Amino acid sequence: MTPVLPRVNEALGNGLTLRTPAGLDDVERVAALASTVFGPEVGPMMQTLLMRHPSMTWADQLFVENAAGEVVSALCLIPWTWRYGRAEIAVGEMGVVATAVDYRRRGLVRRQVDFFKARLAERGCVLSIIQGIPFYYRQFGYDYALPLEGGWRLELRQAPAAPEAGYSLRRATLDDLPALQALYARAVRGLTIYAVRTPEIWHYLLEPYTTPVADSRQTWVVCAADGAIAGYTRLPEFHFGTELVVDEASLVSASAGVALLAHLRRQAEGAGQPFIRLNLPGSNDLVQLARAFGAASEGTYSWQIFVPDLAALLRAIAPALEDRLADSLYAGLTRDLRINFYRDGLALRFAQGRVQEVTAPAEPGQADLSLPAWAFVPLVLGHRTLDELRFAYPDTSWRGEARLLIETLFPRGEAFLYTVY
Ligand SMILES: CC(C)(COP(=O)(O)OP(=O)(O)OC[C@H]1O[C@@H](n2cnc3c(N)ncnc32)[C@H](O)[C@@H]1OP(=O)(O)O)[C@@H](O)C(=O)NCCC(=O)NCCS
């Protein structure tokens, strides 16, 4: 059954009801569950998301309550917009998934995921992501693609000790927004996939807070001697380890970067933090600089990703695929690319270099590319190459020259998702 949204109110049996919030009282009760399951900083984060985030509505929050009115399980959809080349795509993150201890392993998350997927469709999301615990979400169609958490480790003794002359750091304010937007554009310029930051999202990120919540970050700007902004960084207030974590950084010069590293060293030393971890993509300017000082890669964990409809995803990214063709040996291409997922498949029909349609292939046996459907997602996202996929899944194969066309359409790229909350 397709649930009636945005307001959900469905009896699940045993006195349990699946709902979306109808009032502030419901929001507070959902937040209370989040704090009980994850820690006191997570409930206030939930409340802030539901009350203030520019893209989130109460219809994005599901919860289960018992006959006594206690919230016993919950999960939410946090909306993102991603750039994939020239294309913009709607993405829904499954967030703050929690069930009270006495109600676990009764299928309450499974039931909410059905409604979550209906909400994804209603929002036009072509992708869903989760940062979640290992393995669990595979049962709901999620698999690993795109880097998440990890990065580069810089020992404090490796970082410059003395501040670069002429630079100072201060907390960012909303007046810095134009400079921050320009620096963010600089941080994402080499990335093949990144999050769109509207001014409204920037406002949400920069809102002053007195009590830090789970997603709070300190935003610092690096100022040159004349006061001009020469860089910025964002540091999470909460994370799993004891080190100082940098979640975001952008710079206009190496000297601004040296000033920032010296500041981070002082801040970490002052707080007794053992090292600095740059949770940033390898191409980031601060990573490049930190590597010159000896920073070493720690590798990354990974986002888990679910694609409700592969054809819909390909249609959504068609402008980017057309750009890649136009800039290649396949400019002006007219042909079908037939992809076989064994149970079903897709044909990408190109006419004069444009994506004309994405359909079921006429004859799956005559495929240009054969692979399990879940292996196609990391290929489309530029996270894995054909060779890596064939190494992991021997049932990946392609026909002759189709390999070059596939690599032209889906090259390996560097994706990184600076947060939107
Ligand atoms: C993980 C958690 C959300 C699962 O909630 P739940 O309501 O017990 O989940 P469900 O019962 O709907 O799970 C669906 C299935 O997965 C199984 N399952 C539950 N927890 C599991 C786990 N940690 N690992 C593997 N399988 C698990 C269930 O038995 C059920 O299997 P079935 O369909 O074969 O009966 C809950 O244990 C929890 O709140 N844990 C602490 C917070 C946390 O880690 N949240 C996730 C953050 S991403």
The ligand as an ORCA input file, in Angstrom:
! r2SCAN-3c Opt
* xyz 0 1
  C      20.080     -0.925     14.587
  C      18.662     -0.687     15.084
  C      18.197      0.681     14.606
  C      17.741     -1.780     14.520
  O      16.402     -1.502     14.887
  P      15.292     -2.658     14.937
  O      13.962     -1.997     15.119
  O      15.700     -3.682     15.922
  O      15.427     -3.238     13.461
  P      14.479     -4.283     12.728
  O      13.912     -5.267     13.707
  O      13.487     -3.562     11.870
  O      15.565     -4.941     11.791
  C      15.251     -5.593     10.602
  C      15.990     -6.909     10.560
  O      17.373     -6.745     10.881
  C      17.732     -7.560     12.013
  N      18.648     -6.773     12.829
  C      18.327     -5.924     13.820
  N      19.448     -5.338     14.321
  C      20.476     -5.831     13.604
  C      21.869     -5.601     13.618
  N      22.445     -4.722     14.492
  N      22.640     -6.274     12.713
  C      22.085     -7.136     11.846
  N      20.759     -7.387     11.779
  C      19.969     -6.751     12.652
  C      16.418     -7.811     12.709
  O      16.478     -9.013     13.448
  C      15.466     -7.924     11.544
  O      15.653     -9.169     10.920
  P      14.425    -10.022     10.285
  O      13.742     -9.094      9.326
  O      15.104    -11.165      9.660
  O      13.567    -10.368     11.457
  C      18.567     -0.748     16.637
  O      19.194     -1.939     17.073
  C      19.234      0.439     17.342
  O      18.593      1.444     17.610
  N      20.526      0.312     17.660
  C      21.294      1.362     18.329
  C      21.434      2.602     17.460
  C      22.022      2.320     16.085
  O      23.056      1.666     15.939
  N      21.344      2.854     15.051
  C      21.777      2.748     13.681
  C      22.618      3.921     13.383
  S      22.908      3.987     11.673
*
